[in-house]
């Protein structure tokens, strides 16, 4: 006769406890695996400081519309919160991506974007308001176009944020994906509109005659003004490295302009550089952009900027109508469009 032994409370519940531990273990493994797949945070972040109108930002050297909403952010290092730049952004409404008005660096050791030229941009904006008619359309790099639209209301062709060149320090290279994700989210970088802008880059990066023909096809029959800025040639070399080869070097400015000129000329002669253009970055620094080969010198953008033997009158169908610091403005002859 089989004798039944009475099982203890613990022994009767052990199978359920084992099962619970197994389920928890799988959940932990799943959670840890998912966490490993998540991207690390970017090494910096944008933090809102304040918002208002141009009257609230005396440090912003721009004549913005009185009702334009402006927000000031600080770009801060993520590990300790140290700010390295003040970032001024225009808000044109919920349906529009934010517009970078000015990026003011606080650190000389960390510069991740092309420096702002606020004074030059303000002079250009004043000229646009005075001289571009209501039916005029402005063609230019997408960031310059959006800045001028925010400041003046001028009609533009490229009204979306696209990826901008970033100068990533070597110790941030492993964080590139996280940085790219941060920039895309904060600036609401568009998935569309890039193809149209690529045609503009094609025009600027090809040889003069072909580039002018492409530019005229883009412009159509409207009254068009084309704005180019010295840094555009370097940005174009990053976008079209096989067609435009450009470098730059920064020089510390001294109190004697003649010494500065001698210093720059000696360096250019040592490098064998013939085609270059100099841009002032405030009172303390000058940036020299230089073309690395003759093919680059023949591109449309190099012909529209003061490199080498600058002859803007030879640009068929384009008329130079203004120069505002590092910005150069051309009017397209409607008879050739």
C-alpha positions in Angstrom: 0.0 0.0 0.0 1.4 3.4 -1.1 1.7 5.9 1.7 1.1 9.5 0.8 3.4 12.0 2.5 2.2 15.5 3.2 4.2 18.1 1.2 5.3 21.2 3.0 4.1 24.7 2.0 7.5 25.6 0.5 7.9 22.4 -1.5 4.4 22.9 -3.1 5.3 26.4 -4.2 8.9 25.8 -5.3 7.9 25.1 -9.0 6.1 28.5 -9.1 9.0 30.3 -7.5 11.4 28.7 -10.0 9.2 29.8 -12.8 8.9 33.3 -11.5 12.7 33.6 -11.2 13.1 32.3 -14.8 10.6 34.9 -16.1 12.3 37.7 -14.1 15.7 36.6 -15.5 14.5 36.7 -19.0 13.0 40.2 -18.4 16.3 41.4 -17.0 18.3 40.0 -19.9 15.8 41.6 -22.3 16.0 45.0 -20.5 19.8 45.0 -20.4 20.0 44.0 -24.1 17.6 46.8 -25.0 19.5 49.3 -22.9 22.7 48.4 -24.7 21.0 49.1 -28.1 20.0 52.6 -27.0 22.3 55.3 -28.3 24.5 57.1 -25.7 23.5 60.8 -25.2 25.4 63.4 -27.2 28.3 65.0 -25.4 26.4 68.3 -25.4 22.8 69.6 -25.2 20.8 72.7 -25.9 19.2 74.3 -22.8 16.6 77.0 -23.0 17.7 80.2 -21.1 15.0 82.7 -22.0 12.7 83.9 -24.8 11.3 87.2 -25.9 11.7 89.7 -28.8 14.7 91.5 -30.1 14.2 94.2 -27.4 15.1 91.5 -24.8 18.4 90.6 -26.4 20.7 93.7 -26.5 23.7 91.4 -27.3 22.1 90.3 -30.5 23.4 92.6 -33.3 20.4 92.2 -35.6 17.6 94.4 -36.7 14.8 91.8 -36.3 11.1 92.5 -36.6 9.7 93.8 -33.3 7.3 90.9 -33.0 9.6 88.1 -34.0 9.8 85.4 -31.2 13.5 84.8 -30.3 14.7 82.1 -27.9 18.2 82.0 -26.3 19.7 78.6 -25.7 23.0 77.6 -24.2 25.0 74.8 -25.8 26.2 72.9 -22.7 28.7 70.1 -22.2 26.6 67.1 -21.0 29.0 65.8 -18.4 29.2 68.9 -16.3 26.8 71.5 -17.8 29.5 74.0 -18.8 28.1 76.3 -21.5 30.3 76.8 -24.5 28.1 78.8 -26.8 25.0 81.1 -26.8 22.5 80.1 -29.5 19.8 82.5 -30.6 16.9 81.0 -32.5 14.0 82.6 -34.3 10.5 80.9 -34.0 8.4 81.5 -37.1 5.5 79.3 -35.8 4.8 75.7 -35.0 4.7 74.7 -38.7 8.3 76.0 -39.3 11.6 74.6 -38.2 13.6 76.9 -35.9 16.0 79.4 -37.5 19.5 79.9 -36.2 20.1 83.6 -36.0 23.4 83.7 -34.2 25.9 81.3 -32.6 28.1 83.1 -30.1 31.0 81.1 -28.9 32.1 81.3 -25.3 35.1 79.0 -25.7 38.1 79.3 -27.9 38.8 75.6 -27.5 35.4 74.3 -28.8 33.9 75.5 -32.0 31.5 73.0 -33.7 29.8 75.2 -36.3 30.9 77.8 -38.9 31.2 81.1 -37.0 28.4 83.6 -37.2 28.9 86.9 -39.0 26.1 88.9 -37.3 27.2 92.4 -38.2 27.6 91.4 -41.9 24.3 89.6 -41.9 22.6 92.7 -40.4 24.0 95.0 -43.1 22.9 92.5 -45.7 19.4 92.3 -44.2 19.0 96.1 -44.3 20.0 96.1 -47.9 17.5 93.3 -48.7 14.7 95.3 -47.1 15.7 98.4 -49.1 16.5 97.0 -52.5 14.8 93.7 -53.1 11.3 94.2 -54.6 8.2 92.5 -53.2 8.3 90.1 -56.2 12.0 89.4 -55.8 13.2 85.9 -54.8 16.4 85.1 -53.0 18.6 82.2 -53.8 21.3 81.2 -51.4 22.6 78.6 -49.0 19.6 77.3 -47.0 20.7 78.7 -43.6 21.4 82.2 -45.0 18.1 82.1 -46.9 16.1 81.3 -43.7 17.9 83.9 -41.7 17.1 86.6 -44.3 13.5 85.4 -44.5 13.1 85.7 -40.7 14.7 89.1 -40.6 13.1 90.7 -43.7 10.3 88.5 -45.0 11.9 88.2 -48.4 10.8 85.3 -50.6 13.2 82.4 -50.6 13.5 79.1 -52.4 15.0 76.9 -49.7 12.9 77.1 -46.5 13.9 74.0 -44.6 16.7 73.0 -42.2 19.1 70.6 -43.7 22.2 69.0 -42.1 24.9 71.7 -41.4 28.6 71.0 -41.3 29.8 70.2 -37.8 33.4 70.4 -36.7 33.5 67.5 -34.2 36.5 67.3 -31.8 38.5 64.1 -32.1 37.4 62.8 -28.7 33.8 63.1 -29.8 34.1 61.0 -33.0 32.6 57.9 -31.3 29.6 60.0 -30.4 28.8 61.1 -34.0 25.5 59.1 -34.2 24.3 60.6 -31.0 25.3 64.1 -32.2 23.6 63.6 -35.5 20.4 62.5 -33.7 20.4 65.5 -31.4 20.9 68.0 -34.3 18.1 66.3 -36.3 15.6 66.5 -33.4 16.5 70.0 -32.1 16.6 71.7 -35.5 13.8 69.6 -37.0 16.0 68.7 -40.0 13.8 68.0 -43.0 13.7 64.6 -44.8 12.4 66.5 -47.8 13.7 69.5 -49.7 17.3 68.3 -50.0 17.0 67.3 -53.6 16.1 70.8 -54.7 18.9 72.2 -52.8 21.3 69.7 -54.3 20.6 71.3 -57.7 21.8 74.6 -56.3 24.9 72.9 -55.1 25.4 71.4 -58.5 25.3 74.8 -60.1 27.8 76.3 -57.7 30.3 73.3 -57.8 30.6 72.9 -61.6 32.7 75.0 -64.0 31.5 78.6 -64.6 29.6 78.2 -67.9 27.8 75.0 -66.9 27.1 76.3 -63.4 25.5 79.5 -64.8 23.3 77.5 -67.1 22.1 75.4 -64.2 21.5 78.4 -62.0 19.4 80.0 -64.7 17.2 76.9 -65.0 16.7 77.0 -61.2 15.8 80.7 -61.2 13.1 80.5 -63.9 11.4 83.7 -64.9 11.3 85.3 -61.5 13.4 88.3 -60.5 16.2 86.6 -58.6 19.0 87.7 -56.3 21.8 85.2 -55.4 23.7 85.5 -52.1 27.0 83.8 -51.5 29.2 84.0 -48.5 32.9 83.1 -48.1 32.2 80.1 -45.8 29.9 78.7 -48.5 32.9 77.7 -50.6 34.2 75.6 -47.7 30.8 74.1 -47.0 30.5 73.2 -50.7 33.9 71.5 -50.6 32.4 69.2 -47.8 29.3 68.5 -49.9 31.2 68.1 -53.3 34.7 67.0 -52.4 35.4 65.6 -55.8 34.6 69.0 -57.5 35.6 71.7 -55.1 38.8 71.4 -52.9 39.1 74.1 -50.3 41.0 74.5 -47.1 41.2 77.2 -44.5 43.6 78.4 -41.8 42.9 80.8 -38.9 45.4 83.6 -38.0 45.4 85.6 -34.8 45.1 89.3 -35.6 47.6 91.7 -34.1 47.4 95.5 -33.6 49.4 96.0 -36.8 47.6 95.2 -40.0 50.8 95.3 -42.0 52.3 92.6 -39.8 49.2 90.5 -40.3 49.4 90.8 -44.0 53.1 89.8 -44.0 52.3 86.8 -41.8 49.5 85.5 -44.0 51.5 86.1 -47.3 54.5 84.1 -45.9 52.3 81.2 -45.1 50.5 81.3 -48.4 53.8 81.5 -50.3 55.2 78.5 -48.3 52.1 76.5 -49.2 52.2 77.5 -52.9 48.7 78.9 -52.7 47.7 81.4 -55.4 43.9 81.7 -55.0 42.7 82.7 -51.6 40.3 85.1 -49.8 40.6 86.6 -46.3 37.7 87.0 -43.9 37.7 88.8 -40.5 36.2 86.9 -37.6 35.8 89.8 -35.2 38.8 91.8 -34.1 40.9 88.9 -32.8 41.1 86.5 -35.7 41.2 86.2 -39.5 40.3 83.2 -41.6 42.0 82.5 -44.9 40.2 80.3 -47.3 42.3 78.9 -50.1 41.6 76.8 -53.3 43.7 73.6 -53.6 43.7 73.3 -57.4 42.9 75.1 -60.6 39.8 73.1 -61.2 38.3 74.5 -58.0 39.2 78.0 -59.1 37.1 77.5 -62.2 33.9 76.6 -60.4 31.0 79.1 -60.3 31.2 79.7 -56.6 34.9 80.5 -56.8 34.2 82.9 -59.6 31.5 84.7 -57.5 33.8 85.2 -54.5 37.0 87.3 -54.3 39.5 84.6 -55.0 42.6 85.3 -57.1 41.9 87.4 -60.2 38.3 88.3 -59.2 36.3 89.5 -62.2 32.6 89.4 -61.4 31.8 91.4 -64.6 32.7 88.3 -66.6 29.8 86.3 -65.1 27.3 86.2 -68.0 23.8 87.0 -66.8 24.9 88.0 -63.3 25.3 91.5 -62.0 27.2 92.2 -58.8 25.0 94.6 -56.8 26.4 94.5 -53.3 29.1 93.4 -50.9 28.4 93.3 -47.2 31.5 92.0 -45.4 31.8 88.4 -46.3 28.5 88.3 -48.2 28.3 89.0 -52.0 25.0 89.7 -53.7 24.2 89.2 -57.4 21.1 90.1 -59.5 20.3 87.7 -62.3 19.6 89.4 -65.6 16.0 88.5 -66.4 16.8 88.8 -70.2 19.1 85.8 -69.9 16.6 83.6 -67.9 
